Amino acid sequence: MINYSETELNEAKRQIASTVHKLKETVKTLEGKEQSQRYRSQITLAKRRIVEFTLALDLIEEKLMN
């Protein structure tokens, strides 16, 4: 197992949080489009990535607390 420094973990957390924010905005935009059904696969992918990145954030946070 690789040991990451606190600085590396905090930077990863910052970058992932930024990506989650952008993905949420993307979902809002795509869902707000007139023919949002055309973007169903992109919306689904973005929502899945939000869940996965949120899980990664939780794991990073857990690692920082230990």
N, C-alpha and C positions, 0 to 999 in steps of 0.2 A: 504494500500500500504506500502511495506517495504521500509524504507530509508536506502540506502547503503552508506557507507563512500566513500570518494574520493579514498582512497587506495584500497578498494574492487573493485570499478569500474575500476580503472586503471589496476589492476591485471586481472580482467575478460577480459578487452580489450586486454591485452597482450596475454593471453591464447587463446582467440578466433582468434586473428590475426595469431598466430602460427599455429593453426589448419587450417585456411584458406590457409596459405602458403603450408602446407603439402598436403591438398586436391588438390591444383593446381598442385603440383608436381605429385601426384597420377594420375590425369587426363592426364597429359603429358605422363607419363609412359605407361598408359593403351592404350592411343590413338596411341602411337608409336609402340605398339606390332604388330607383323606380322598379326595376326588374331584378330584385334581389335574389330570386330563385336561380338566376343565371350564374350567380356567384356562390351557390350552395357549397360546392367542394372547397373553395377557398375559405369560406367562413368556417366550415367544419375543421379544416386544417389549422386555421388560426386559433380556434377555440381549444383544440387538442394541445397545441403548442403552449398556450397560456397555462393549461393544467400542468403540463410537464415542466415548464420553467418555474412555476410556482412550487412544485415539488422540489426542484433543485434549490430554490431559494430557502425553503424550509430546512433542507439538509445542510446547506452552508451555514445557516443560522445556528443549527444544532451543533455543528462542528466548532463554530466560534465560541459557543457557550462552554464547551468542554475544555 
